[in-house]
Amino acid sequence: MKNCLKIGLIWIAAFWLVNSLHAQSRSSLEKKRKKAESDIAANRKILKTTQKEKKATLYRLNALNQIIVQSEQLLRNLQEEVQVLDLETQNKQKELDRLQFAYEKERVKLKRTIIQAYKTRKGGQEVAFLLSAKNIRQVMRRMKFLRKLSDFRRHQIASINAQAEKVQTTLAELNQLRKERYGLLGNQRLEMNRLENDKKSKQQMVTALTGKEAELKKRIEKNRAKVAQLNKEISKAIAREIERERQRQAAKNSAPKSSGTAKSSPSSSTLTPEARALSADFVNNKGGLPWPVERGFISQSFGTHQHPDLPGITTINNGVDITTQSGGEARCVFKGKVSAILTIPGQGQAVLVNHGEYFTVYTRLSKVYVAKGQELSSGTKLGQVMTDEEGRTILNFQVWLGQAKQNPASWIRGR
């Protein structure tokens, strides 16, 4: 009997644990799905409002590719959520079957008890039972027994009513799960239709851009020259900052200042203790830095890439291009100090922020809110992102370790 009780308790605990884990998993998936849906909706809105012309452009193709990738991931998340919901529904159905079986079993027992009680009272058996007692003490004991029997029947009725409530509650929960599953399948169909339309639009763009290789290359080279000029200015500003830091450390060590050229990257021996601590904090937050804009998506990634849809088209990016809404503002991703504010024709203004060994750069700003030498906190607004003649609002965000370029996507947190 004890072993049966233990096994029953273990089964109940395991059932509760599995359901609890499923609920947590579904809650996590639901949160991820809602965020993905919100991001895609915002990105579609940004893409729609930042394009003044309907003609196919390399920018629009890159942006649409990003939305397609997000949509495909959302569909995978939806499928996973439906699978978890299916499993939870199956478990809830098993729980309902178990409760209904127990309810029917108790109902049959109660029915028998009530019928027996009715027959006993109708036949006067209870009175006869009391009158057949040999003495008053036995009468009292038999009256006590009859009261307990009556209490037992009331307990049976209360118990079966409680079981009936459990059955109804579980049935309502099961119906809610089925309703949620139906809604998710509807979302899947809607998202699949949107994805199919996006892929058709992409193919139309690819067709329109094919054959315009010479024109595209000309535009890319023109932009590349502007970017190269900007990177040259950034590199000079970083070199000056590295040299100043080396000189500050040399002064602290009471060593004579060197007249040599700046190193390409500051080593720990050339950094002040404050700069070393700031660098360590920056590195410890790799992968968790906030985005430099409130809303947006990466429309061009870091490095040199052959375009996936247009053979012969190569793009180079020393950072990441983040498309945001018109009027969007750039924000500092980590505490630091403004090292320089640069202006490059065609690229707007750029803010260079020092984080010890590391530097972050925010380019394509139409307005700058900060000043050189200003101490910044994470989230400090740096300026307004420039909107170009085609209606695109794109921030170029870069991360440097000394003179070495880093992939910013590996430093900011995922969305």
C-alpha positions as CSV (number, residue, x, y, z in Angstrom):
1,M,0.0,0.0,0.0
2,K,2.8,2.4,0.9
3,N,4.7,1.6,-2.3
4,C,1.5,2.3,-4.3
5,L,1.2,5.6,-2.6
6,K,4.8,6.5,-3.3
7,I,4.5,5.6,-6.9
8,G,1.3,7.7,-7.2
9,L,3.0,10.7,-5.6
10,I,6.0,10.4,-7.9
11,W,3.7,10.2,-10.9
12,I,1.8,13.3,-9.8
13,A,5.1,15.2,-9.2
14,A,6.5,14.2,-12.6
15,F,3.3,15.2,-14.3
16,W,3.3,18.6,-12.6
17,L,7.0,19.1,-13.4
18,V,6.6,18.3,-17.1
19,N,3.6,20.6,-17.4
20,S,5.5,23.3,-15.6
21,L,8.5,23.0,-17.9
22,H,6.2,23.1,-21.0
23,A,4.5,26.2,-19.7
24,Q,7.9,27.9,-19.1
25,S,9.1,26.8,-22.5
26,R,6.0,28.1,-24.2
27,S,6.2,31.3,-22.3
28,S,9.7,31.8,-23.5
29,L,8.8,31.0,-27.1
30,E,5.8,33.3,-26.9
31,K,8.0,36.2,-25.7
32,K,10.5,35.6,-28.4
33,R,7.8,35.4,-31.1
34,K,6.1,38.6,-30.0
35,K,9.5,40.4,-30.0
36,A,10.3,39.1,-33.5
37,E,6.9,40.1,-34.8
38,S,7.3,43.6,-33.3
39,D,10.8,43.9,-34.8
40,I,9.7,42.8,-38.3
41,A,6.7,45.1,-38.2
42,A,9.0,48.0,-37.2
43,N,11.5,47.1,-39.9
44,R,8.8,46.9,-42.6
45,K,7.6,50.3,-41.5
46,I,11.1,51.8,-41.6
47,L,11.8,50.3,-45.1
48,K,8.4,51.7,-46.3
49,T,8.9,55.2,-44.9
50,T,12.5,55.6,-45.8
51,Q,12.1,54.9,-49.6
52,K,10.9,57.9,-51.6
53,E,11.4,56.1,-54.9
54,K,9.8,52.8,-55.9
55,K,12.7,51.8,-58.2
56,A,14.9,48.9,-57.3
57,T,18.1,49.8,-55.4
58,L,20.9,47.8,-53.8
59,Y,19.9,49.2,-50.5
60,R,16.3,48.1,-50.8
61,L,17.4,44.6,-51.9
62,N,19.7,44.3,-48.8
63,A,17.1,45.6,-46.5
64,L,14.5,43.2,-47.9
65,N,17.0,40.3,-47.6
66,Q,17.3,41.1,-43.9
67,I,13.5,41.1,-43.4
68,I,13.2,37.7,-45.2
69,V,15.9,36.3,-42.9
70,Q,13.9,37.5,-39.9
71,S,10.6,36.2,-41.3
72,E,12.1,32.7,-41.9
73,Q,13.3,32.7,-38.3
74,L,9.9,33.8,-37.0
75,L,8.3,30.9,-38.9
76,R,10.7,28.5,-37.3
77,N,9.8,29.9,-33.9
78,L,6.1,29.6,-34.7
79,Q,6.5,26.0,-35.7
80,E,8.4,25.2,-32.5
81,E,5.7,27.0,-30.4
82,V,3.0,25.0,-32.1
83,Q,4.8,21.7,-31.4
84,V,5.2,22.7,-27.7
85,L,1.5,23.7,-27.6
86,D,0.5,20.3,-29.2
87,L,2.4,18.4,-26.5
88,E,0.9,20.5,-23.7
89,T,-2.6,20.0,-25.3
90,Q,-2.0,16.2,-25.3
91,N,-1.0,16.3,-21.6
92,K,-4.0,18.4,-20.7
93,Q,-6.3,15.9,-22.5
94,K,-4.7,13.0,-20.5
95,E,-5.3,15.0,-17.3
96,L,-8.9,15.6,-18.4
97,D,-9.5,11.9,-19.1
98,R,-8.1,10.9,-15.7
99,L,-10.3,13.4,-13.9
100,Q,-13.4,12.4,-15.8
101,F,-12.7,8.7,-15.1
102,A,-12.3,9.5,-11.3
103,Y,-15.4,11.6,-11.4
104,E,-17.5,8.9,-13.0
105,K,-16.2,6.3,-10.5
106,E,-17.0,8.5,-7.5
107,R,-20.4,9.4,-9.0
108,V,-21.3,5.7,-9.3
109,K,-20.3,5.1,-5.7
110,L,-22.4,8.1,-4.5
111,K,-25.4,6.9,-6.5
112,R,-25.2,3.5,-4.8
113,T,-24.8,5.1,-1.3
114,I,-27.8,7.4,-1.9
115,I,-30.0,4.6,-3.1
116,Q,-29.0,2.4,-0.2
117,A,-29.8,5.2,2.2
118,Y,-33.1,5.9,0.6
119,K,-34.1,2.2,0.9
120,T,-33.0,2.1,4.5
121,R,-35.0,5.1,5.5
122,K,-38.0,4.1,3.5
123,G,-38.1,0.7,5.0
124,G,-37.7,2.0,8.5
125,Q,-34.4,0.1,8.9
126,E,-32.7,3.0,10.7
127,V,-35.4,3.2,13.3
128,A,-35.4,-0.6,13.7
129,F,-31.6,-0.5,14.0
130,L,-31.9,1.9,17.0
131,L,-34.8,0.2,18.6
132,S,-33.1,-3.2,18.5
133,A,-30.4,-1.9,20.8
134,K,-30.1,-3.7,24.1
135,N,-29.4,-0.6,26.2
136,I,-29.1,3.2,26.1
137,R,-25.3,3.1,25.6
138,Q,-25.7,1.0,22.5
139,V,-28.4,3.3,21.2
140,M,-26.0,6.3,21.6
141,R,-23.3,4.3,19.7
142,R,-25.7,3.4,16.9
143,M,-26.9,7.1,16.7
144,K,-23.2,8.2,16.4
145,F,-22.6,5.6,13.7
146,L,-25.6,6.8,11.7
147,R,-24.4,10.4,12.0
148,K,-21.0,9.4,10.7
149,L,-22.6,7.6,7.8
150,S,-24.6,10.7,7.0
151,D,-21.4,12.8,7.3
152,F,-19.6,10.4,5.0
153,R,-22.4,10.9,2.4
154,R,-22.1,14.7,2.6
155,H,-18.3,14.3,2.3
156,Q,-18.9,12.2,-0.8
157,I,-21.2,14.9,-2.3
158,A,-18.7,17.7,-1.5
159,S,-15.8,15.6,-3.0
160,I,-17.7,14.8,-6.2
161,N,-18.7,18.5,-6.6
162,A,-15.0,19.5,-6.2
163,Q,-14.0,16.9,-8.9
164,A,-16.7,18.2,-11.2
165,E,-15.2,21.7,-10.8
166,K,-11.8,20.3,-11.7
167,V,-13.2,18.7,-14.8
168,Q,-14.8,21.9,-15.9
169,T,-11.6,24.0,-15.2
170,T,-9.4,21.5,-17.1
171,L,-11.8,21.4,-20.0
172,A,-11.8,25.2,-20.2
173,E,-7.9,25.2,-20.1
174,L,-7.9,22.6,-22.9
175,N,-10.3,24.6,-25.0
176,Q,-8.0,27.7,-24.4
177,L,-5.0,25.7,-25.6
178,R,-6.8,24.7,-28.7
179,K,-7.9,28.3,-29.4
180,E,-4.2,29.5,-29.0
181,R,-3.1,26.7,-31.4
182,Y,-5.6,27.8,-33.9
183,G,-4.4,31.4,-33.6
184,L,-0.7,30.4,-34.0
185,L,-1.6,28.4,-37.2
186,G,-3.3,31.5,-38.5
187,N,-0.2,33.6,-37.8
188,Q,1.8,31.0,-39.6
189,R,-0.3,31.2,-42.7
190,L,-0.2,35.0,-42.6
191,E,3.6,35.1,-42.2
192,M,4.1,32.5,-45.0
193,N,2.0,34.7,-47.3
194,R,4.1,37.8,-46.4
195,L,7.3,35.8,-46.9
196,E,6.2,34.6,-50.3
197,N,5.3,38.2,-51.3
198,D,8.7,39.4,-50.0
199,K,10.5,36.8,-52.1
200,K,8.6,37.8,-55.2
201,S,9.5,41.4,-54.6
202,K,13.1,40.4,-54.1
203,Q,13.1,38.5,-57.4
204,Q,11.7,41.5,-59.2
205,M,14.4,43.7,-57.7
206,V,17.1,41.2,-58.7
207,T,15.8,41.2,-62.2
208,A,15.6,45.0,-62.3
209,L,19.2,45.3,-61.0
210,T,20.7,42.6,-63.2
211,G,22.4,44.3,-66.1
212,K,23.0,47.5,-64.2
213,E,26.3,46.2,-62.8
214,A,28.4,49.1,-64.3
215,E,26.0,51.7,-62.7
216,L,26.0,49.9,-59.4
217,K,29.8,49.6,-59.3
218,K,30.1,53.3,-60.1
219,R,27.9,54.2,-57.2
220,I,29.7,51.8,-54.9
221,E,33.1,53.2,-55.8
222,K,31.9,56.8,-55.3
223,N,30.6,55.9,-51.8
224,R,33.7,53.9,-51.1
225,A,35.9,56.9,-51.7
226,K,33.9,58.9,-49.2
227,V,34.1,56.1,-46.7
228,A,37.9,55.7,-47.2
229,Q,38.3,59.4,-46.4
230,L,36.3,59.0,-43.3
231,N,38.2,55.9,-42.2
232,K,41.5,57.8,-42.8
233,E,40.3,60.6,-40.5
234,I,39.1,58.0,-37.9
235,S,42.5,56.2,-38.0
236,K,44.3,59.5,-37.5
237,A,42.1,60.5,-34.6
238,I,42.7,57.1,-32.9
239,A,46.4,57.3,-33.5
240,R,46.4,60.7,-31.8
241,E,44.4,59.3,-28.9
242,I,46.8,56.4,-28.5
243,E,49.8,58.7,-28.4
244,R,48.1,61.0,-25.8
245,E,47.4,57.9,-23.7
246,R,51.0,56.7,-24.0
247,Q,52.2,60.1,-23.0
248,R,49.9,60.3,-20.0
249,Q,51.1,56.9,-18.8
250,A,54.7,57.9,-19.3
251,A,54.1,61.1,-17.3
252,K,52.6,59.0,-14.5
253,N,55.6,56.8,-14.5
254,S,57.9,59.9,-14.4
255,A,59.5,58.6,-17.6
256,P,60.7,60.9,-20.4
257,K,58.3,61.2,-23.2
258,S,59.2,59.4,-26.4
259,S,59.2,61.3,-29.7
260,G,58.5,58.1,-31.7
261,T,55.3,57.5,-33.6
262,A,52.2,56.1,-32.1
263,K,51.7,52.4,-31.9
264,S,48.9,50.8,-33.9
265,S,47.3,49.6,-30.7
266,P,47.7,50.6,-27.1
267,S,49.2,47.8,-25.0
268,S,48.5,47.5,-21.3
269,S,51.9,49.0,-20.5
270,T,50.9,52.3,-22.3
271,L,47.5,52.6,-20.6
272,T,46.8,54.4,-17.4
273,P,45.1,52.3,-14.7
274,E,41.8,54.1,-15.4
275,A,42.0,53.3,-19.1
276,R,42.9,49.6,-18.4
277,A,39.9,49.3,-16.1
278,L,37.6,50.9,-18.7
279,S,38.9,48.5,-21.4
280,A,38.3,45.5,-19.1
281,D,34.7,46.7,-18.5
282,F,34.1,47.1,-22.2
283,V,35.4,43.6,-23.0
284,N,33.3,42.1,-20.2
285,N,30.2,43.5,-21.9
286,K,31.0,42.0,-25.3
287,G,27.8,40.6,-26.9
288,G,25.7,42.6,-24.4
289,L,26.2,46.2,-25.5
290,P,22.9,48.0,-26.3
291,W,22.1,49.0,-29.9
292,P,23.2,52.4,-30.9
293,V,19.7,53.3,-32.1
294,E,16.3,52.7,-30.4
295,R,14.8,51.0,-33.5
296,G,16.3,49.5,-36.6
297,F,17.9,46.6,-38.4
298,I,21.3,45.8,-39.9
299,S,21.0,46.5,-43.6
300,Q,24.7,45.9,-44.4
301,S,27.0,43.7,-42.4
302,F,30.7,44.1,-41.5
303,G,33.6,43.2,-43.9
304,T,33.9,42.5,-47.6
305,H,31.1,40.6,-49.2
306,Q,30.2,39.4,-52.6
307,H,26.5,40.2,-53.0
308,P,24.5,37.0,-52.7
309,D,22.1,37.9,-55.5
310,L,24.2,40.1,-57.8
311,P,27.3,38.5,-59.2
312,G,30.2,41.0,-59.6
313,I,29.0,43.4,-56.9
314,T,31.3,43.6,-53.9
315,T,30.5,45.7,-50.8
316,I,33.0,46.7,-48.1
317,N,32.0,47.9,-44.7
318,N,34.3,48.8,-41.7
319,G,31.3,48.6,-39.4
320,V,27.6,47.8,-39.8
321,D,24.9,49.9,-41.4
322,I,21.8,50.1,-39.2
323,T,18.7,51.4,-40.9
324,T,16.4,53.3,-38.5
325,Q,13.4,55.6,-38.7
326,S,13.5,59.1,-39.9
327,G,14.6,61.4,-37.1
328,G,16.3,58.5,-35.3
329,E,19.0,59.3,-32.8
330,A,22.4,57.6,-32.2
331,R,23.1,56.6,-28.6
332,C,26.4,55.8,-26.9
333,V,26.7,52.0,-26.3
334,F,29.1,52.2,-23.3
335,K,30.6,54.8,-20.9
336,G,33.6,56.7,-22.4
337,K,34.9,60.0,-23.5
338,V,34.4,61.9,-26.8
339,S,37.8,61.8,-28.6
340,A,36.9,63.6,-31.8
341,I,34.0,64.9,-33.9
342,L,34.7,64.6,-37.6
343,T,32.9,66.0,-40.7
344,I,33.1,64.2,-44.1
345,P,31.2,65.6,-47.1
346,G,28.5,63.1,-48.1
347,Q,28.9,61.2,-44.9
348,G,27.7,63.8,-42.4
349,Q,29.4,64.0,-39.1
350,A,31.0,61.3,-37.0
351,V,31.5,61.0,-33.2
352,L,34.5,59.0,-31.9
353,V,34.2,57.7,-28.3
354,N,37.2,56.4,-26.3
355,H,36.7,53.3,-24.1
356,G,40.3,52.7,-23.1
357,E,41.9,50.4,-25.7
358,Y,38.6,50.4,-27.6
359,F,36.8,53.0,-29.6
360,T,33.3,53.2,-31.0
361,V,32.4,55.4,-34.0
362,Y,29.0,56.7,-35.0
363,T,28.9,58.1,-38.5
364,R,26.3,59.7,-40.8
365,L,25.0,62.1,-38.3
366,S,23.2,65.3,-39.4
367,K,23.3,66.8,-35.9
368,V,25.8,66.2,-33.0
369,Y,24.7,66.8,-29.4
370,V,28.0,66.2,-27.7
371,A,31.4,68.0,-27.5
372,K,35.0,66.8,-27.7
373,G,36.3,65.8,-24.3
374,Q,32.8,65.2,-22.9
375,E,32.4,62.3,-20.5
376,L,29.5,60.0,-21.6
377,S,27.4,57.3,-20.0
378,S,25.8,54.3,-21.8
379,G,22.7,55.5,-23.6
380,T,23.8,59.2,-23.9
381,K,22.3,60.6,-27.1
382,L,25.1,61.6,-29.5
383,G,23.2,63.1,-32.4
384,Q,20.5,62.7,-35.0
385,V,21.0,60.2,-37.8
386,M,21.2,61.8,-41.3
387,T,18.4,61.1,-43.9
388,D,19.8,61.1,-47.4
389,E,18.2,62.3,-50.7
390,E,16.6,58.8,-51.2
391,G,14.9,59.0,-47.8
392,R,17.2,56.4,-46.1
393,T,18.2,57.0,-42.5
394,I,21.3,54.9,-41.9
395,L,23.7,54.9,-39.0
396,N,27.2,53.4,-39.7
397,F,28.4,52.0,-36.4
398,Q,32.0,50.9,-35.9
399,V,34.2,49.3,-33.1
400,W,38.0,49.6,-33.2
401,L,40.7,48.0,-31.0
402,G,43.4,50.6,-31.5
403,Q,43.8,50.6,-35.3
404,A,42.2,47.2,-35.8
405,K,38.6,47.1,-36.9
406,Q,36.2,44.8,-35.1
407,N,32.8,43.3,-36.1
408,P,30.3,45.4,-34.2
409,A,27.6,42.7,-34.6
410,S,29.6,40.5,-32.1
411,W,29.6,43.3,-29.5
412,I,26.0,44.4,-29.5
413,R,23.3,42.2,-28.0
414,G,21.1,40.2,-30.4
415,R,17.5,41.3,-31.1
